[in-house]
Amino acid sequence: MKENRMKNVLLLFGGASTEHMVSCRSALNISSALKAAGYSVHKLGITMDGRWLRFPYPDEELLRPDWAELALEHPENQTAAPADILSPRDFVLARAGFVPDIIYPAVHGINCEDGVLQGLLDMTGIPYVGSKVAGSAVAMDKILTKQVLQTAGIPVVPYAVVYREDILSQPEQAAANCLKELGGLPCFLKPANGGSSVGTLPAETLPELVAGLKAVSVYDHRILVERLLEKRELEVAVLGNQQPVAAAPGEIVMQDQAGFYDYRTKYFSEDGSYCQIPAELDPAILEQLQAYALRAFRLLDLSGLARVDFFVDRHDDRIFLNEINNLPGFTPISLYPQAFAQAGLSMAELVTRLCELAEADFVQRRRQVEAG
């Protein structure tokens, strides 16, 4: 492990996102690992209403549902920001109290990993962990991801796109058009932008599809409707920049009582599912999953880390790339850190590598902005 004792890391957590609490759980583990690796960690939380608050409290307090109220009690968060904030870098200085060596966004979901936050961080001139604006925006948008992958010849689950305006005006017709394009039921609905399975649900009948379209349209103005397959769910963790590596695929194994891999099953059910790492796979399928994951990572110009999710058809072993998560969870049950732990990389070593990749990517992507 390289010497990093003097490096200051600003750990961002929370966010104005449906995955706010998942982020807090990830931040707890990441902070602990960064400290074990010798970094000086400073926590800055983003509330659900968009305020940025210093959080100079023990890591365990991140799990408090009322962490923002606790933070607001601290004197550092009761002082108004100076009037001479002239740049995003000045904003970070004002909110954090210093300019960090590295920013680590331990955040998930909309406004956090979809390029919105990354655009702000780019303008600070400070290295940060994870993909940059374009890759983040495309990876977060499941429809754009599928279109890019299809163009490159990577197989995706058959799908249709339904728009909120059509759902609100003619829901039955929107459902009928969707089924005509898909070829029938059953199907699975997702917001085009989102994560942690928030707002996802299956539909096995036409009334369920109509009701589902209305429900999911609350989360996004574009709804992705996919053919529902009898499948195995495999996930591949990817680490790196221009020359990424893929860990052995893990499989999401559902318990009998769990309906599907939704938000509650992922993060708040002790017996809904578990990750089997490595997955029991034919060597040829394993290699193909890793090859597709690495190819997709580079196609979308991702950097640092990503988790690439696949379906493998239980009947004929066909592979479909499902979606890409460019800031995967780091909770105790998350596949990403578990997969690299199986490969021999401890959490401290993993976060160290991610910080090193952030600094290397910052140098690699630096562009000439001065005339001449």
C-alpha positions as CSV (number, residue, x, y, z in Angstrom):
1,M,0.0,0.0,0.0
2,K,1.4,3.4,-0.9
3,E,2.2,6.0,1.7
4,N,-0.9,8.2,2.2
5,R,-0.6,9.4,5.8
6,M,-0.9,13.1,4.9
7,K,-3.8,12.8,2.5
8,N,-7.0,14.5,3.5
9,V,-10.2,12.9,2.1
10,L,-13.6,14.7,2.1
11,L,-16.2,12.0,2.3
12,L,-19.6,13.1,0.9
13,F,-22.7,11.2,2.0
14,G,-26.5,11.5,2.0
15,G,-27.8,13.4,-0.9
16,A,-31.1,14.6,-2.2
17,S,-31.9,11.1,-3.4
18,T,-34.2,8.2,-2.8
19,E,-31.1,6.3,-1.8
20,H,-30.2,8.7,0.9
21,M,-30.0,6.2,3.8
22,V,-28.2,3.6,1.7
23,S,-25.5,6.2,1.2
24,C,-25.2,6.7,4.9
25,R,-24.6,3.0,5.4
26,S,-22.0,3.0,2.6
27,A,-20.2,6.1,4.1
28,L,-19.9,4.3,7.5
29,N,-17.9,1.5,5.9
30,I,-15.9,3.7,3.6
31,S,-14.9,6.1,6.4
32,S,-13.7,3.2,8.6
33,A,-11.7,1.7,5.7
34,L,-10.1,5.1,4.8
35,K,-9.1,5.6,8.4
36,A,-7.6,2.1,8.5
37,A,-5.7,2.9,5.4
38,G,-4.1,6.0,7.0
39,Y,-6.2,8.8,5.5
40,S,-7.5,11.7,7.4
41,V,-11.3,11.6,6.8
42,H,-13.6,14.6,7.0
43,K,-17.3,14.0,6.5
44,L,-19.7,16.4,4.7
45,G,-23.3,15.4,4.5
46,I,-25.9,16.5,1.9
47,T,-29.4,16.7,3.3
48,M,-32.6,15.7,1.5
49,D,-33.3,19.3,0.8
50,G,-29.8,20.0,-0.5
51,R,-27.9,21.6,2.4
52,W,-24.2,20.7,2.8
53,L,-23.3,20.2,6.5
54,R,-20.1,19.3,8.2
55,F,-20.4,16.1,10.3
56,P,-17.7,16.0,12.9
57,Y,-19.2,13.1,14.8
58,P,-18.3,9.4,15.2
59,D,-18.9,7.3,12.2
60,E,-21.6,5.3,14.0
61,E,-23.8,8.5,14.0
62,L,-24.1,8.2,10.3
63,L,-26.8,5.6,10.8
64,R,-29.1,8.0,12.7
65,P,-32.2,8.9,10.6
66,D,-31.9,12.4,12.1
67,W,-28.2,12.9,11.4
68,A,-29.0,16.3,9.7
69,E,-30.7,17.6,12.9
70,L,-27.6,16.5,14.9
71,A,-25.3,18.3,12.4
72,L,-27.3,21.5,12.5
73,E,-26.6,21.7,16.3
74,H,-22.9,22.0,15.7
75,P,-21.5,25.6,15.7
76,E,-19.6,25.0,12.4
77,N,-23.0,24.6,10.6
78,Q,-24.6,27.7,12.3
79,T,-22.2,30.2,10.7
80,A,-23.3,31.7,7.4
81,A,-21.1,31.1,4.4
82,P,-18.8,34.0,3.4
83,A,-20.1,36.3,0.7
84,D,-17.0,36.0,-1.5
85,I,-17.6,32.4,-2.8
86,L,-16.6,32.9,-6.4
87,S,-16.1,29.3,-7.5
88,P,-17.1,25.7,-6.7
89,R,-13.7,25.3,-5.1
90,D,-14.5,28.3,-2.8
91,F,-17.8,26.5,-2.0
92,V,-16.0,23.4,-0.9
93,L,-13.6,25.4,1.2
94,A,-16.5,27.3,2.8
95,R,-18.5,24.1,3.6
96,A,-15.7,21.8,4.5
97,G,-13.3,24.3,6.1
98,F,-10.4,23.2,4.0
99,V,-9.5,22.1,0.4
100,P,-9.1,18.3,0.4
101,D,-6.6,16.3,-1.5
102,I,-9.4,13.9,-2.7
103,I,-13.2,14.0,-2.6
104,Y,-14.8,10.6,-2.1
105,P,-18.6,10.7,-3.0
106,A,-20.1,7.9,-1.0
107,V,-23.5,8.7,-2.5
108,H,-26.0,6.9,-4.7
109,G,-28.9,7.7,-7.0
110,I,-30.3,10.8,-8.7
111,N,-28.5,14.1,-8.1
112,C,-25.5,12.0,-6.8
113,E,-24.2,9.6,-9.4
114,D,-26.0,10.8,-12.5
115,G,-23.4,13.5,-13.5
116,V,-25.1,16.3,-11.6
117,L,-22.7,16.2,-8.6
118,Q,-19.8,15.2,-10.9
119,G,-20.2,18.4,-12.9
120,L,-19.8,20.4,-9.7
121,L,-16.9,18.4,-8.5
122,D,-15.1,18.7,-11.9
123,M,-15.2,22.5,-11.5
124,T,-13.5,22.4,-8.1
125,G,-10.3,21.2,-9.6
126,I,-10.0,18.5,-6.9
127,P,-9.6,14.8,-7.7
128,Y,-12.6,12.7,-6.9
129,V,-13.4,9.0,-6.8
130,G,-15.6,7.6,-9.6
131,S,-16.7,8.3,-13.1
132,K,-17.0,11.8,-14.6
133,V,-20.0,13.6,-16.0
134,A,-20.6,11.8,-19.3
135,G,-20.1,8.3,-18.1
136,S,-22.1,8.9,-14.9
137,A,-25.0,10.4,-16.8
138,V,-25.2,7.6,-19.4
139,A,-24.7,4.8,-16.8
140,M,-27.4,6.2,-14.6
141,D,-29.9,6.4,-17.5
142,K,-31.0,2.7,-18.1
143,I,-32.4,3.5,-21.5
144,L,-29.4,5.4,-22.8
145,T,-27.2,2.6,-21.4
146,K,-29.1,0.0,-23.4
147,Q,-29.0,2.0,-26.6
148,V,-25.2,2.4,-26.3
149,L,-24.7,-1.3,-25.5
150,Q,-27.0,-2.4,-28.4
151,T,-25.0,-0.3,-30.8
152,A,-21.8,-2.1,-29.6
153,G,-23.4,-5.5,-30.0
154,I,-23.7,-6.3,-26.3
155,P,-27.0,-8.1,-25.7
156,V,-29.7,-6.5,-23.5
157,V,-33.1,-7.6,-22.3
158,P,-35.9,-6.8,-24.8
159,Y,-37.5,-3.6,-23.7
160,A,-39.9,-0.8,-24.4
161,V,-40.0,2.9,-23.4
162,V,-43.2,4.5,-22.1
163,Y,-43.5,8.2,-21.3
164,R,-45.2,9.8,-18.4
165,E,-47.3,12.1,-20.6
166,D,-48.8,9.1,-22.4
167,I,-49.4,7.3,-19.1
168,L,-51.3,10.3,-17.7
169,S,-53.4,10.9,-20.8
170,Q,-54.1,7.4,-22.0
171,P,-52.8,4.8,-19.6
172,E,-54.6,1.8,-21.2
173,Q,-53.3,2.7,-24.6
174,A,-49.8,3.3,-23.3
175,A,-49.9,-0.2,-21.8
176,A,-51.3,-1.8,-25.0
177,N,-48.6,-0.2,-27.1
178,C,-45.9,-1.3,-24.7
179,L,-47.1,-5.0,-24.8
180,K,-47.3,-4.9,-28.6
181,E,-43.6,-3.8,-28.7
182,L,-42.6,-6.3,-26.0
183,G,-44.6,-9.2,-27.4
184,G,-46.6,-9.8,-24.2
185,L,-46.6,-10.3,-20.5
186,P,-45.1,-10.8,-17.9
187,C,-42.8,-7.7,-17.7
188,F,-40.8,-5.6,-15.3
189,L,-41.0,-1.8,-14.8
190,K,-38.2,0.6,-13.8
191,P,-37.7,4.3,-13.8
192,A,-35.2,5.3,-16.5
193,N,-33.0,6.9,-13.8
194,G,-32.7,5.4,-10.4
195,G,-31.0,2.8,-8.3
196,S,-31.2,0.3,-5.5
197,S,-34.4,-1.0,-7.1
198,V,-36.4,2.0,-5.9
199,G,-39.7,2.3,-7.9
200,T,-39.3,-1.1,-9.6
201,L,-42.1,-3.7,-9.8
202,P,-43.3,-6.7,-11.9
203,A,-46.5,-6.9,-13.9
204,E,-48.2,-10.2,-14.9
205,T,-51.6,-8.9,-16.1
206,L,-52.7,-6.0,-18.1
207,P,-54.4,-4.2,-15.1
208,E,-51.1,-4.7,-13.1
209,L,-49.2,-3.1,-16.0
210,V,-51.5,-0.1,-16.2
211,A,-51.3,0.4,-12.4
212,G,-47.6,-0.2,-12.4
213,L,-47.0,2.4,-15.1
214,K,-48.9,5.0,-13.1
215,A,-46.9,4.1,-9.9
216,V,-43.4,4.1,-11.5
217,S,-44.1,7.3,-13.4
218,V,-43.9,9.1,-10.1
219,Y,-40.1,8.5,-10.1
220,D,-39.3,9.5,-13.7
221,H,-40.9,10.8,-16.9
222,R,-39.6,7.8,-18.9
223,I,-40.4,4.3,-17.8
224,L,-38.3,1.3,-18.9
225,V,-40.4,-1.9,-19.4
226,E,-38.5,-5.1,-19.9
227,R,-39.5,-8.6,-20.7
228,L,-39.6,-10.6,-17.4
229,L,-37.2,-13.5,-17.7
230,E,-36.7,-16.7,-15.7
231,K,-33.1,-15.8,-15.0
232,R,-30.1,-15.9,-12.7
233,E,-28.9,-12.5,-11.5
234,L,-25.2,-12.0,-11.7
235,E,-23.1,-9.0,-10.8
236,V,-19.5,-8.2,-11.8
237,A,-17.4,-5.7,-9.9
238,V,-15.0,-3.6,-12.0
239,L,-12.0,-1.6,-10.7
240,G,-9.7,0.7,-12.7
241,N,-9.4,3.5,-15.2
242,Q,-8.2,2.9,-18.8
243,Q,-7.1,-0.7,-18.0
244,P,-9.8,-2.0,-15.6
245,V,-10.0,-5.4,-14.0
246,A,-13.1,-7.5,-13.2
247,A,-13.6,-9.5,-10.1
248,A,-15.2,-13.0,-10.2
249,P,-19.0,-12.7,-10.8
250,G,-21.3,-13.0,-7.8
251,E,-24.9,-14.2,-7.9
252,I,-27.9,-12.7,-6.1
253,V,-29.6,-15.7,-4.6
254,M,-33.2,-15.1,-3.6
255,Q,-34.8,-16.8,-0.6
256,D,-38.2,-18.5,-1.2
257,Q,-40.2,-15.9,0.7
258,A,-38.7,-12.9,-1.2
259,G,-40.7,-11.8,-4.2
260,F,-38.0,-10.0,-6.2
261,Y,-34.8,-8.1,-5.6
262,D,-36.4,-4.8,-4.5
263,Y,-35.1,-2.0,-2.3
264,R,-36.2,-3.6,0.9
265,T,-34.8,-7.0,0.0
266,K,-31.5,-5.5,-0.9
267,Y,-30.9,-3.4,2.2
268,F,-33.4,-4.0,5.0
269,S,-34.3,-7.8,4.9
270,E,-32.0,-10.2,6.8
271,D,-33.3,-13.2,5.0
272,G,-34.6,-12.0,1.6
273,S,-31.4,-12.7,-0.4
274,Y,-27.7,-13.2,-0.2
275,C,-24.6,-12.9,-2.5
276,Q,-22.8,-16.0,-3.5
277,I,-19.3,-15.1,-4.5
278,P,-18.0,-16.5,-6.7
279,A,-21.0,-17.7,-8.5
280,E,-21.2,-21.3,-9.7
281,L,-20.9,-20.8,-13.4
282,D,-19.6,-22.6,-16.4
283,P,-16.1,-21.2,-17.1
284,A,-17.2,-19.9,-20.6
285,I,-20.1,-18.0,-19.1
286,L,-17.9,-16.5,-16.4
287,E,-15.3,-15.3,-18.9
288,Q,-18.0,-13.8,-21.1
289,L,-19.6,-11.9,-18.2
290,Q,-16.2,-10.4,-17.3
291,A,-15.5,-9.6,-20.9
292,Y,-18.8,-7.8,-21.4
293,A,-18.4,-6.0,-18.1
294,L,-15.0,-4.6,-19.0
295,R,-16.1,-3.7,-22.5
296,A,-19.2,-1.8,-21.2
297,F,-17.0,0.0,-18.6
298,R,-14.8,1.3,-21.4
299,L,-17.6,2.0,-23.8
300,L,-19.2,4.4,-21.3
301,D,-15.9,6.0,-20.4
302,L,-16.3,5.0,-16.7
303,S,-13.5,5.3,-14.2
304,G,-12.6,4.1,-10.8
305,L,-15.3,1.6,-10.1
306,A,-18.6,0.2,-11.3
307,R,-20.8,-2.8,-10.8
308,V,-22.2,-4.4,-14.0
309,D,-25.3,-6.4,-13.6
310,F,-26.4,-9.3,-15.8
311,F,-29.2,-11.8,-16.3
312,V,-28.4,-15.3,-17.4
313,D,-31.5,-17.1,-18.9
314,R,-32.2,-20.3,-16.9
315,H,-33.4,-22.1,-20.0
316,D,-30.6,-21.5,-22.5
317,D,-27.8,-19.7,-20.7
318,R,-28.2,-16.6,-22.8
319,I,-26.5,-13.5,-21.3
320,F,-28.1,-10.1,-21.1
321,L,-26.4,-7.0,-19.6
322,N,-29.1,-5.5,-17.3
323,E,-27.6,-2.3,-16.0
324,I,-24.5,-0.5,-14.7
325,N,-24.1,1.1,-11.3
326,N,-21.2,3.5,-11.4
327,L,-21.2,4.2,-7.6
328,P,-22.1,0.8,-6.2
329,G,-23.0,0.4,-2.5
330,F,-20.4,-0.3,0.1
331,T,-22.8,-1.5,2.8
332,P,-21.9,-4.7,4.8
333,I,-24.0,-6.8,2.4
334,S,-23.0,-5.0,-0.9
335,L,-21.5,-7.2,-3.6
336,Y,-18.8,-4.8,-4.7
337,P,-16.5,-4.8,-1.7
338,Q,-17.3,-8.5,-1.1
339,A,-16.2,-9.4,-4.6
340,F,-12.8,-7.8,-4.3
341,A,-12.4,-9.2,-0.7
342,Q,-12.7,-12.6,-2.3
343,A,-10.0,-11.6,-4.7
344,G,-7.7,-10.7,-1.7
345,L,-8.2,-7.0,-1.5
346,S,-9.2,-5.7,1.9
347,M,-11.5,-2.8,2.3
348,A,-8.6,-0.6,3.3
349,E,-6.7,-1.6,0.2
350,L,-9.7,-1.2,-2.0
351,V,-10.5,2.4,-0.9
352,T,-6.8,3.2,-1.2
353,R,-6.7,1.9,-4.7
354,L,-9.9,4.0,-5.5
355,C,-8.2,7.2,-4.2
356,E,-5.1,6.5,-6.2
357,L,-7.2,5.9,-9.3
358,A,-9.0,9.2,-8.7
359,E,-5.7,11.1,-8.6
360,A,-4.4,9.3,-11.7
361,D,-7.7,10.0,-13.6
362,F,-7.5,13.6,-12.6
363,V,-4.1,14.0,-14.2
364,Q,-5.1,11.9,-17.3
365,R,-8.3,13.9,-18.0
366,R,-6.8,17.3,-17.4
367,R,-7.4,19.6,-20.4
368,Q,-5.7,22.7,-21.6
369,V,-8.1,25.6,-20.8
370,E,-5.8,28.5,-21.4
371,A,-5.4,30.1,-24.8
372,G,-2.1,29.6,-26.6
